[in-house]
Amino acid sequence: MSDTATTPLQRVTLRLGQIRVNPLNVRENLNLTDTFLKSVAANGVKVPVVVIPLDDEGTAYELKMGHRRYAAARTTKDTDEERDEIEVPAYVLDPALREAGEDFIDQLLENDDAYREGLTELEKADALFGAVDAGMKQTRVAQLTGRSRKDVSQAVKTARSVGKRTRSALADAGTYDLDLEVLGVLGEFDDDPAAVDRLLEAYAKGRFDFQAQWERDDREERLARDRVRPELEAAGVRLVEDADSLPPTAEPVSELDGPDGGPMSTEAHADCPGHVATWAVNPAEPGEVDYYCTDPDGFGHYPPEEDAPETEDGGGSGAQDDGKPVAVASSEPSREYVMAGNKAYRAAEKARHGWLKELLGRKTAPKPLAAFITVQLLTCPKPVAQWVGDAGRRELVKELTGYDQPAERAQSATPAKLTLLNFAVLAATFEKRMGEVRTWRTDRAARSSVPELREIREDARTWLTFLGEIGYPLSGVEQAIADDVAYQESEPDLADADGQADEGTPDGAASAEDAS
Protein backbone atom coordinates (compact mmCIF):
# COMPACT_ATOMS: atom_id res chain seq x y z
CA MET A 1 0.00 0.00 0.00
CA SER A 2 1.31 3.45 -0.85
CA ASP A 3 1.97 6.10 1.75
CA THR A 4 -1.32 7.86 2.44
CA ALA A 5 -0.12 10.97 4.22
CA THR A 6 -2.24 13.84 2.96
CA THR A 7 -0.75 16.50 0.70
CA PRO A 8 -2.71 18.86 -1.57
CA LEU A 9 -2.85 16.04 -4.15
CA GLN A 10 -1.37 12.56 -3.80
CA ARG A 11 -1.61 9.49 -6.04
CA VAL A 12 -2.19 6.25 -4.11
CA THR A 13 -3.70 2.80 -4.50
CA LEU A 14 -6.75 1.98 -2.38
CA ARG A 15 -8.97 -1.02 -1.79
CA LEU A 16 -12.66 -0.45 -2.46
CA GLY A 17 -13.33 -1.55 1.11
CA GLN A 18 -11.52 1.59 2.28
CA ILE A 19 -13.78 3.91 0.26
CA ARG A 20 -17.16 5.21 1.38
CA VAL A 21 -19.67 6.61 -1.13
CA ASN A 22 -20.33 10.31 -0.76
CA PRO A 23 -23.86 10.66 0.71
CA LEU A 24 -24.13 14.12 -0.92
CA ASN A 25 -23.51 12.87 -4.45
CA VAL A 26 -26.14 14.54 -6.66
CA ARG A 27 -26.02 11.92 -9.42
CA GLU A 28 -29.11 9.73 -9.14
CA ASN A 29 -28.53 7.56 -12.22
CA LEU A 30 -25.05 6.07 -12.60
CA ASN A 31 -25.92 4.87 -16.12
CA LEU A 32 -23.77 1.75 -15.95
CA THR A 33 -23.98 0.73 -19.60
CA ASP A 34 -22.93 -2.70 -20.81
CA THR A 35 -20.04 -1.20 -22.75
CA PHE A 36 -18.75 0.62 -19.67
CA LEU A 37 -19.11 -2.41 -17.43
CA LYS A 38 -17.34 -4.67 -19.93
CA SER A 39 -14.49 -2.20 -20.25
CA VAL A 40 -14.02 -1.94 -16.47
CA ALA A 41 -14.18 -5.72 -16.16
CA ALA A 42 -11.44 -6.08 -18.77
CA ASN A 43 -9.22 -3.15 -17.76
CA GLY A 44 -10.00 -2.44 -14.14
CA VAL A 45 -10.28 1.24 -13.18
CA LYS A 46 -7.77 3.19 -15.26
CA VAL A 47 -8.69 6.76 -14.34
CA PRO A 48 -8.05 7.45 -10.64
CA VAL A 49 -10.97 8.24 -8.37
CA VAL A 50 -10.72 11.28 -6.09
CA VAL A 51 -11.14 10.89 -2.31
CA ILE A 52 -10.54 12.68 1.01
CA PRO A 53 -9.40 10.87 4.19
CA LEU A 54 -11.95 10.24 6.94
CA ASP A 55 -9.34 9.45 9.63
CA ASP A 56 -5.71 10.09 10.40
CA GLU A 57 -4.73 6.43 10.04
CA GLY A 58 -5.46 6.25 6.32
CA THR A 59 -7.97 3.42 6.70
CA ALA A 60 -11.12 5.12 5.42
CA TYR A 61 -11.80 7.62 2.64
CA GLU A 62 -14.83 9.38 1.23
CA LEU A 63 -15.39 9.27 -2.52
CA LYS A 64 -15.62 12.68 -4.18
CA MET A 65 -15.22 11.89 -7.88
CA GLY A 66 -15.57 8.56 -9.67
CA HIS A 67 -18.83 7.08 -8.42
CA ARG A 68 -19.51 5.36 -11.78
CA ARG A 69 -16.02 3.81 -11.81
CA TYR A 70 -16.42 2.71 -8.19
CA ALA A 71 -19.83 1.11 -8.83
CA ALA A 72 -18.67 -0.56 -12.05
CA ALA A 73 -15.60 -2.02 -10.34
CA ARG A 74 -17.76 -3.59 -7.63
CA THR A 75 -19.84 -5.41 -10.28
CA THR A 76 -16.78 -7.37 -11.39
CA LYS A 77 -16.85 -9.62 -8.28
CA ASP A 78 -19.57 -11.79 -6.80
CA THR A 79 -19.22 -11.28 -3.03
CA ASP A 80 -18.80 -8.22 -0.83
CA GLU A 81 -15.53 -9.65 0.52
CA GLU A 82 -14.09 -9.94 -3.01
CA ARG A 83 -15.36 -6.50 -3.95
CA ASP A 84 -13.76 -4.87 -0.93
CA GLU A 85 -10.36 -6.25 -1.98
CA ILE A 86 -10.42 -4.69 -5.45
CA GLU A 87 -7.67 -2.09 -5.80
CA VAL A 88 -8.13 1.17 -7.69
CA PRO A 89 -5.88 4.20 -8.28
CA ALA A 90 -6.91 7.28 -6.33
CA TYR A 91 -5.98 10.90 -5.77
CA VAL A 92 -6.17 11.95 -2.12
CA LEU A 93 -7.10 15.56 -1.41
CA ASP A 94 -6.32 17.49 1.76
CA PRO A 95 -9.72 18.32 3.34
CA ALA A 96 -8.19 21.31 5.12
CA LEU A 97 -7.67 22.98 1.76
CA ARG A 98 -11.28 22.60 0.58
CA GLU A 99 -14.01 25.22 0.87
CA ALA A 100 -17.52 24.59 2.11
CA GLY A 101 -19.68 23.53 -0.82
CA GLU A 102 -16.71 22.61 -3.01
CA ASP A 103 -17.97 19.02 -3.25
CA PHE A 104 -20.96 20.17 -5.26
CA ILE A 105 -18.91 22.44 -7.51
CA ASP A 106 -16.54 19.54 -8.24
CA GLN A 107 -19.47 17.31 -9.21
CA LEU A 108 -20.74 19.96 -11.59
CA LEU A 109 -17.35 20.62 -13.18
CA GLU A 110 -16.61 16.93 -13.58
CA ASN A 111 -19.89 15.88 -15.14
CA ASP A 112 -21.65 18.85 -16.75
CA ASP A 113 -21.50 18.79 -20.56
CA ALA A 114 -20.70 22.50 -20.55
CA TYR A 115 -17.31 21.72 -18.99
CA ARG A 116 -16.34 18.53 -20.77
CA GLU A 117 -16.44 17.31 -24.33
CA GLY A 118 -16.59 13.66 -25.32
CA LEU A 119 -14.90 12.26 -28.40
CA THR A 120 -16.78 12.33 -31.67
CA GLU A 121 -17.57 9.01 -33.34
CA LEU A 122 -14.77 9.59 -35.82
CA GLU A 123 -12.32 10.34 -33.01
CA LYS A 124 -13.40 7.16 -31.24
CA ALA A 125 -12.90 5.26 -34.49
CA ASP A 126 -9.43 6.79 -34.82
CA ALA A 127 -8.57 5.64 -31.30
CA LEU A 128 -9.74 2.08 -32.01
CA PHE A 129 -7.88 2.07 -35.32
CA GLY A 130 -4.79 3.44 -33.58
CA ALA A 131 -4.78 0.51 -31.17
CA VAL A 132 -5.14 -2.00 -34.02
CA ASP A 133 -2.54 -0.20 -36.12
CA ALA A 134 -0.13 -0.38 -33.18
CA GLY A 135 -0.42 -4.16 -33.21
CA MET A 136 -3.31 -5.00 -30.88
CA LYS A 137 -5.71 -7.66 -32.14
CA GLN A 138 -9.26 -6.48 -32.82
CA THR A 139 -10.65 -9.10 -30.46
CA ARG A 140 -8.46 -7.68 -27.68
CA VAL A 141 -9.52 -4.11 -28.52
CA ALA A 142 -13.15 -5.23 -28.30
CA GLN A 143 -12.53 -6.88 -24.93
CA LEU A 144 -10.76 -3.86 -23.44
CA THR A 145 -13.29 -1.31 -24.67
CA GLY A 146 -16.46 -3.29 -24.00
CA ARG A 147 -17.46 -3.15 -27.66
CA SER A 148 -18.46 -5.96 -29.96
CA ARG A 149 -15.96 -7.34 -32.46
CA LYS A 150 -18.25 -6.10 -35.25
CA ASP A 151 -18.28 -2.55 -33.86
CA VAL A 152 -14.50 -2.46 -33.63
CA SER A 153 -14.15 -3.81 -37.17
CA GLN A 154 -16.55 -1.17 -38.52
CA ALA A 155 -14.76 1.59 -36.62
CA VAL A 156 -11.35 0.51 -37.92
CA LYS A 157 -12.67 0.31 -41.49
CA THR A 158 -14.23 3.77 -41.16
CA ALA A 159 -11.10 5.36 -39.73
CA ARG A 160 -9.06 3.92 -42.59
CA SER A 161 -11.47 5.06 -45.29
CA VAL A 162 -12.18 8.63 -44.16
CA GLY A 163 -9.22 10.57 -45.53
CA LYS A 164 -7.90 14.09 -45.12
CA ARG A 165 -10.17 15.67 -47.72
CA THR A 166 -13.30 14.25 -46.14
CA ARG A 167 -12.12 15.20 -42.66
CA SER A 168 -11.48 18.72 -43.92
CA ALA A 169 -15.00 18.83 -45.38
CA LEU A 170 -16.43 17.70 -42.03
CA ALA A 171 -14.49 20.43 -40.25
CA ASP A 172 -15.59 23.07 -42.76
CA ALA A 173 -19.21 22.01 -42.35
CA GLY A 174 -18.89 21.90 -38.56
CA THR A 175 -20.42 18.41 -38.63
CA TYR A 176 -19.21 16.28 -35.73
CA ASP A 177 -22.33 14.34 -34.68
CA LEU A 178 -22.18 11.73 -37.43
CA ASP A 179 -22.45 8.09 -36.44
CA LEU A 180 -20.23 5.33 -37.77
CA GLU A 181 -22.74 4.26 -40.41
CA VAL A 182 -22.85 7.74 -41.92
CA LEU A 183 -19.08 8.12 -41.64
CA GLY A 184 -18.64 4.77 -43.36
CA VAL A 185 -20.68 5.99 -46.33
CA LEU A 186 -18.56 9.15 -46.53
CA GLY A 187 -15.51 6.89 -46.54
CA GLU A 188 -16.90 5.11 -49.61
CA PHE A 189 -16.66 8.39 -51.51
CA ASP A 190 -13.46 9.72 -49.98
CA ASP A 191 -11.97 9.95 -53.50
CA ASP A 192 -14.90 12.09 -54.71
CA PRO A 193 -15.02 15.44 -52.83
CA ALA A 194 -18.10 16.60 -54.75
CA ALA A 195 -20.00 13.48 -53.67
CA VAL A 196 -18.93 14.03 -50.04
CA ASP A 197 -20.23 17.61 -50.23
CA ARG A 198 -23.54 16.43 -51.66
CA LEU A 199 -23.84 13.78 -48.96
CA LEU A 200 -23.17 16.30 -46.19
CA GLU A 201 -25.75 18.65 -47.66
CA ALA A 202 -28.25 15.79 -47.87
CA TYR A 203 -27.50 14.85 -44.26
CA ALA A 204 -28.36 18.40 -43.18
CA LYS A 205 -31.66 18.11 -45.07
CA GLY A 206 -32.51 14.69 -43.63
CA ARG A 207 -32.13 12.93 -47.00
CA PHE A 208 -28.86 11.14 -46.43
CA ASP A 209 -30.00 7.58 -47.18
CA PHE A 210 -31.51 8.63 -50.50
CA GLN A 211 -28.41 10.55 -51.53
CA ALA A 212 -26.14 7.70 -50.49
CA GLN A 213 -28.12 5.33 -52.71
CA TRP A 214 -28.11 7.86 -55.54
CA GLU A 215 -24.33 8.26 -55.29
CA ARG A 216 -23.81 4.48 -55.29
CA ASP A 217 -26.06 4.04 -58.31
CA ASP A 218 -24.39 6.95 -60.08
CA ARG A 219 -20.89 5.58 -59.48
CA GLU A 220 -21.95 2.11 -60.62
CA GLU A 221 -23.49 3.59 -63.75
CA ARG A 222 -20.39 5.65 -64.57
CA LEU A 223 -18.08 2.66 -64.09
CA ALA A 224 -20.35 0.49 -66.25
CA ARG A 225 -20.38 3.12 -69.00
CA ASP A 226 -16.60 3.25 -68.92
CA ARG A 227 -16.60 -0.50 -69.60
CA VAL A 228 -19.27 -0.35 -72.33
CA ARG A 229 -17.74 2.47 -74.40
CA PRO A 230 -14.70 0.49 -75.63
CA GLU A 231 -16.92 -2.56 -76.23
CA LEU A 232 -19.17 -0.54 -78.53
CA GLU A 233 -16.16 0.99 -80.25
CA ALA A 234 -14.65 -2.44 -80.85
CA ALA A 235 -17.97 -3.58 -82.32
CA GLY A 236 -18.04 -0.58 -84.64
CA VAL A 237 -21.15 0.92 -83.03
CA ARG A 238 -21.36 4.70 -82.77
CA LEU A 239 -22.39 5.87 -79.31
CA VAL A 240 -24.52 8.97 -78.92
CA GLU A 241 -23.84 10.09 -75.34
CA ASP A 242 -26.69 12.61 -75.23
CA ALA A 243 -29.84 10.97 -76.53
CA ASP A 244 -31.50 14.36 -76.97
CA SER A 245 -28.99 15.09 -79.73
CA LEU A 246 -30.40 12.28 -81.90
CA PRO A 247 -32.03 13.60 -85.08
CA PRO A 248 -35.85 13.93 -85.04
CA THR A 249 -36.06 11.07 -87.53
CA ALA A 250 -34.41 8.58 -85.15
CA GLU A 251 -36.47 5.59 -84.03
CA PRO A 252 -35.69 2.68 -81.69
CA VAL A 253 -34.56 -0.40 -83.58
CA SER A 254 -37.03 -2.45 -81.53
CA GLU A 255 -39.90 -0.57 -83.19
CA LEU A 256 -38.75 -1.18 -86.77
CA ASP A 257 -39.76 -3.95 -89.14
CA GLY A 258 -37.03 -6.44 -90.00
CA PRO A 259 -36.26 -7.95 -93.43
CA ASP A 260 -38.65 -10.83 -92.79
CA GLY A 261 -41.50 -8.55 -91.80
CA GLY A 262 -41.10 -9.29 -88.12
CA PRO A 263 -39.59 -7.04 -85.46
CA MET A 264 -36.10 -5.78 -86.29
CA SER A 265 -33.31 -7.31 -84.21
CA THR A 266 -30.20 -5.42 -83.16
CA GLU A 267 -28.06 -7.93 -85.06
CA ALA A 268 -30.06 -7.50 -88.26
CA HIS A 269 -29.76 -3.73 -88.04
CA ALA A 270 -26.06 -3.65 -87.14
CA ASP A 271 -24.91 -3.05 -90.75
CA CYS A 272 -27.31 -0.14 -91.32
CA PRO A 273 -25.50 3.21 -91.79
CA GLY A 274 -27.88 4.74 -89.26
CA HIS A 275 -27.14 2.19 -86.52
CA VAL A 276 -26.28 3.96 -83.25
CA ALA A 277 -26.48 3.28 -79.53
CA THR A 278 -27.44 5.61 -76.73
CA TRP A 279 -27.75 5.14 -72.97
CA ALA A 280 -31.02 3.47 -71.96
CA VAL A 281 -33.69 5.66 -70.40
CA ASN A 282 -34.58 3.06 -67.78
CA PRO A 283 -31.68 0.60 -67.70
CA ALA A 284 -32.32 -2.84 -66.28
CA GLU A 285 -28.64 -2.91 -65.37
CA PRO A 286 -25.91 -0.24 -65.29
CA GLY A 287 -24.42 0.63 -68.67
CA GLU A 288 -27.34 -0.70 -70.71
CA VAL A 289 -27.88 0.93 -74.10
CA ASP A 290 -30.79 1.33 -76.49
CA TYR A 291 -30.18 0.96 -80.23
CA TYR A 292 -31.59 3.45 -82.73
CA CYS A 293 -31.75 4.00 -86.46
CA THR A 294 -31.06 7.64 -87.21
CA ASP A 295 -33.21 7.67 -90.39
CA PRO A 296 -35.30 4.52 -90.76
CA ASP A 297 -37.39 5.93 -93.61
CA GLY A 298 -34.29 6.95 -95.53
CA PHE A 299 -32.68 3.57 -95.03
CA GLY A 300 -35.80 1.69 -96.06
CA HIS A 301 -36.89 0.12 -92.80
CA TYR A 302 -40.55 1.21 -92.94
CA PRO A 303 -42.79 -0.76 -95.28
CA PRO A 304 -44.17 1.53 -98.04
CA GLU A 305 -47.76 0.87 -96.99
CA GLU A 306 -47.19 1.99 -93.37
CA ASP A 307 -49.28 4.99 -92.37
CA ALA A 308 -47.54 8.11 -91.15
CA PRO A 309 -47.66 8.63 -87.40
CA GLU A 310 -50.82 10.27 -86.14
CA THR A 311 -50.56 13.80 -84.86
CA GLU A 312 -51.71 14.76 -81.40
CA ASP A 313 -54.93 16.27 -82.77
CA GLY A 314 -55.85 12.91 -84.30
CA GLY A 315 -54.84 13.69 -87.87
CA GLY A 316 -53.23 10.99 -89.94
CA SER A 317 -50.42 13.09 -91.36
CA GLY A 318 -47.96 15.78 -90.47
CA ALA A 319 -48.67 17.61 -93.77
CA GLN A 320 -50.93 20.51 -94.63
CA ASP A 321 -53.44 20.39 -97.49
CA ASP A 322 -50.83 21.88 -99.80
CA GLY A 323 -48.53 18.96 -99.07
CA LYS A 324 -46.01 20.94 -97.05
CA PRO A 325 -44.99 19.38 -93.71
CA VAL A 326 -45.92 21.07 -90.48
CA ALA A 327 -44.18 20.87 -87.15
CA VAL A 328 -45.83 18.54 -84.68
CA ALA A 329 -45.42 19.52 -81.02
CA SER A 330 -44.22 16.64 -78.91
CA SER A 331 -45.68 16.01 -75.46
CA GLU A 332 -42.62 14.03 -74.47
CA PRO A 333 -40.06 15.52 -72.06
CA SER A 334 -36.39 15.30 -72.96
CA ARG A 335 -34.72 11.91 -72.65
CA GLU A 336 -32.11 13.35 -70.31
CA TYR A 337 -34.81 14.63 -67.96
CA VAL A 338 -36.58 11.27 -68.03
CA MET A 339 -33.32 9.42 -67.40
CA ALA A 340 -32.54 11.65 -64.42
CA GLY A 341 -36.05 11.24 -63.01
CA ASN A 342 -35.98 7.47 -63.46
CA LYS A 343 -32.62 7.36 -61.74
CA ALA A 344 -33.88 9.42 -58.79
CA TYR A 345 -37.04 7.29 -58.57
CA ARG A 346 -35.11 4.02 -58.44
CA ALA A 347 -32.65 5.38 -55.88
CA ALA A 348 -35.57 6.55 -53.74
CA GLU A 349 -37.18 3.12 -54.01
CA LYS A 350 -34.04 1.39 -52.71
CA ALA A 351 -33.59 3.89 -49.89
CA ARG A 352 -37.27 3.58 -48.96
CA HIS A 353 -37.05 -0.20 -48.80
CA GLY A 354 -34.04 0.13 -46.50
CA TRP A 355 -36.00 2.44 -44.22
CA LEU A 356 -38.97 0.06 -44.20
CA LYS A 357 -36.71 -2.85 -43.25
CA GLU A 358 -35.42 -0.88 -40.29
CA LEU A 359 -38.97 0.06 -39.26
CA LEU A 360 -40.24 -3.52 -39.54
CA GLY A 361 -37.29 -4.77 -37.50
CA ARG A 362 -38.29 -2.71 -34.46
CA LYS A 363 -39.84 -4.21 -31.35
CA THR A 364 -42.54 -1.53 -31.11
CA ALA A 365 -44.81 -0.14 -33.81
CA PRO A 366 -45.55 3.57 -34.34
CA LYS A 367 -49.05 4.37 -33.09
CA PRO A 368 -50.49 5.43 -36.49
CA LEU A 369 -49.80 2.01 -38.03
CA ALA A 370 -52.81 0.21 -36.58
CA ALA A 371 -55.27 2.83 -37.86
CA PHE A 372 -53.63 2.88 -41.30
CA ILE A 373 -53.79 -0.89 -41.59
CA THR A 374 -57.44 -0.95 -40.57
CA VAL A 375 -58.46 1.82 -43.00
CA GLN A 376 -56.68 0.16 -45.92
CA LEU A 377 -58.23 -3.22 -45.23
CA LEU A 378 -61.70 -1.71 -44.88
CA THR A 379 -61.50 0.46 -47.99
CA CYS A 380 -59.47 -2.08 -50.00
CA PRO A 381 -57.84 0.30 -52.52
CA LYS A 382 -56.31 -1.00 -55.76
CA PRO A 383 -52.90 -1.86 -54.29
CA VAL A 384 -54.51 -4.03 -51.62
CA ALA A 385 -57.06 -5.59 -53.96
CA GLN A 386 -54.55 -6.27 -56.72
CA TRP A 387 -51.41 -7.34 -54.90
CA VAL A 388 -52.33 -9.01 -51.58
CA GLY A 389 -52.29 -12.48 -53.12
CA ASP A 390 -49.51 -11.84 -55.61
CA ALA A 391 -46.44 -14.07 -55.44
CA GLY A 392 -44.15 -11.08 -55.95
CA ARG A 393 -45.77 -9.38 -52.99
CA ARG A 394 -45.05 -12.42 -50.83
CA GLU A 395 -41.37 -12.29 -51.81
CA LEU A 396 -41.22 -8.58 -51.02
CA VAL A 397 -42.71 -9.25 -47.56
CA LYS A 398 -39.89 -11.71 -46.93
CA GLU A 399 -37.33 -9.16 -48.10
CA LEU A 400 -38.73 -6.32 -45.98
CA THR A 401 -39.20 -8.38 -42.81
CA GLY A 402 -36.14 -10.60 -43.13
CA TYR A 403 -38.27 -13.67 -42.39
CA ASP A 404 -38.31 -16.63 -44.78
CA GLN A 405 -41.58 -17.75 -43.18
CA PRO A 406 -43.43 -14.62 -41.98
CA ALA A 407 -46.58 -16.61 -41.22
CA GLU A 408 -44.68 -18.89 -38.86
CA ARG A 409 -43.09 -15.88 -37.16
CA ALA A 410 -46.59 -14.51 -36.56
CA GLN A 411 -47.45 -17.54 -34.42
CA SER A 412 -45.15 -16.38 -31.62
CA ALA A 413 -45.11 -12.63 -32.28
CA THR A 414 -45.99 -9.99 -29.70
CA PRO A 415 -49.01 -7.74 -30.44
CA ALA A 416 -46.63 -4.97 -31.53
CA LYS A 417 -44.78 -7.34 -33.86
CA LEU A 418 -48.08 -8.55 -35.31
CA THR A 419 -48.94 -4.96 -36.15
CA LEU A 420 -45.62 -4.60 -37.93
CA LEU A 421 -46.11 -7.86 -39.84
CA ASN A 422 -49.55 -6.73 -40.98
CA PHE A 423 -48.05 -3.43 -42.03
CA ALA A 424 -45.38 -5.31 -43.99
CA VAL A 425 -48.09 -6.92 -46.11
CA LEU A 426 -49.63 -3.53 -46.90
CA ALA A 427 -46.18 -2.04 -47.51
CA ALA A 428 -45.46 -4.74 -50.07
CA THR A 429 -48.75 -4.11 -51.87
CA PHE A 430 -48.13 -0.37 -52.18
CA GLU A 431 -44.50 -0.90 -53.20
CA LYS A 432 -45.60 -3.36 -55.89
CA ARG A 433 -48.11 -0.78 -57.10
CA MET A 434 -45.29 1.77 -57.36
CA GLY A 435 -43.04 -0.60 -59.31
CA GLU A 436 -43.94 1.32 -62.48
CA VAL A 437 -40.95 3.64 -62.94
CA ARG A 438 -43.09 6.27 -64.67
CA THR A 439 -45.04 6.85 -61.47
CA TRP A 440 -43.06 10.07 -60.94
CA ARG A 441 -44.02 11.51 -64.35
CA THR A 442 -46.94 13.83 -65.05
CA ASP A 443 -46.50 14.38 -68.80
CA ARG A 444 -49.06 13.28 -71.39
CA ALA A 445 -46.61 10.91 -73.07
CA ALA A 446 -46.24 8.90 -69.84
CA ARG A 447 -50.00 8.87 -69.27
CA SER A 448 -50.52 7.63 -72.82
CA SER A 449 -48.06 4.79 -72.23
CA VAL A 450 -49.53 3.83 -68.84
CA PRO A 451 -53.33 4.23 -68.86
CA GLU A 452 -53.50 3.75 -65.08
CA LEU A 453 -50.79 6.29 -64.32
CA ARG A 454 -53.12 8.80 -62.64
CA GLU A 455 -54.48 6.09 -60.34
CA ILE A 456 -51.00 4.73 -59.61
CA ARG A 457 -49.79 8.23 -58.68
CA GLU A 458 -52.78 8.71 -56.38
CA ASP A 459 -52.05 5.43 -54.57
CA ALA A 460 -48.37 6.39 -54.39
CA ARG A 461 -49.38 9.77 -52.98
CA THR A 462 -51.41 8.07 -50.23
CA TRP A 463 -48.51 5.78 -49.37
CA LEU A 464 -45.71 8.33 -49.42
CA THR A 465 -47.72 10.89 -47.49
CA PHE A 466 -48.32 8.36 -44.72
CA LEU A 467 -44.66 7.34 -44.62
CA GLY A 468 -43.72 10.98 -44.30
CA GLU A 469 -46.11 11.34 -41.37
CA ILE A 470 -44.42 8.50 -39.47
CA GLY A 471 -40.91 9.82 -39.99
CA TYR A 472 -39.69 8.72 -43.41
CA PRO A 473 -37.63 11.53 -45.05
CA LEU A 474 -39.10 11.94 -48.53
CA SER A 475 -36.63 12.61 -51.33
CA GLY A 476 -37.33 15.28 -53.92
CA VAL A 477 -38.93 12.91 -56.40
CA GLU A 478 -41.10 11.35 -53.67
CA GLN A 479 -42.13 14.75 -52.34
CA ALA A 480 -43.27 15.75 -55.84
CA ILE A 481 -45.51 12.66 -55.95
CA ALA A 482 -46.85 13.35 -52.46
CA ASP A 483 -47.60 16.96 -53.43
CA ASP A 484 -49.01 15.83 -56.80
CA VAL A 485 -46.80 18.21 -58.78
CA ALA A 486 -44.36 17.76 -61.65
CA TYR A 487 -40.88 16.82 -60.56
CA GLN A 488 -38.75 19.88 -61.28
CA GLU A 489 -36.28 19.86 -58.43
CA SER A 490 -32.74 21.01 -59.23
CA GLU A 491 -30.84 18.79 -56.82
CA PRO A 492 -28.01 16.29 -57.29
CA ASP A 493 -30.68 13.70 -58.15
CA LEU A 494 -31.15 15.65 -61.40
CA ALA A 495 -27.40 15.89 -62.00
CA ASP A 496 -25.83 15.13 -65.33
CA ALA A 497 -22.94 12.73 -65.83
CA ASP A 498 -20.55 15.21 -64.22
CA GLY A 499 -22.74 15.61 -61.15
CA GLN A 500 -23.79 19.17 -62.02
CA ALA A 501 -27.43 20.22 -61.93
CA ASP A 502 -28.89 22.94 -64.14
CA GLU A 503 -30.74 25.75 -62.46
CA GLY A 504 -34.46 26.17 -62.95
CA THR A 505 -37.02 23.87 -64.55
CA PRO A 506 -35.59 20.79 -66.30
CA ASP A 507 -36.07 20.81 -70.05
CA GLY A 508 -39.23 18.99 -70.98
CA ALA A 509 -40.85 18.98 -67.53
CA ALA A 510 -44.61 19.01 -67.60
CA SER A 511 -46.42 22.29 -67.19
CA ALA A 512 -48.88 22.88 -64.40
CA GLU A 513 -51.71 22.29 -66.85
CA ASP A 514 -50.11 19.07 -68.03
CA ALA A 515 -49.71 17.89 -64.45
CA SER A 516 -53.36 18.42 -63.62
Buried (B, 14 or more C-beta within 10 A) or exposed (E): EEEBEBEEEBEBEBEBBBBEEBEEBEEEEBEEEEEBBBBBBBEBBEEBBBBBBBEEEBEBBBBBBBBBBBBBBBEBBEEEEEBBEBBBBBBBBBEEEEEEEEBEEBBEEBBEEEEEEEEBBBEBBBBBBEBBEEEEEBEBBBBBBBBEEEBBBBBBBBBBBBEEEBBEBBEEBEBEEBEBEBBBBBBBBBEBEBBBBBBBBBBEBEBBBBBBBBBBBBBEBBEBBEEBBEEBEEEEBEBBEEBBEBEEBBBEBEEBBBEEEEEBBBEBBEEBEBBBBBBBBBBEEBBBBBBBBBBBEEBEBBEEEEEEEEBEEEEEBEEEEEEEEEEBEEBBBBBBBBBBBBBBBBBBBBBBBBBBBEBBEEEEBBEEBBEBBEEBBEEEBBBBEBBBEEEEBBEBBBBBBEBEEBEEBEEEBEEBBBBBBBBBBBBBBBBBBBEBBBBBBBBBBBBEEBEEBEBBBBBBBBBBBBBBEBEBBBBBBBBBBBEBBBBBBBBBBBBEEEBEBEEEBBEBBBEEEBBE
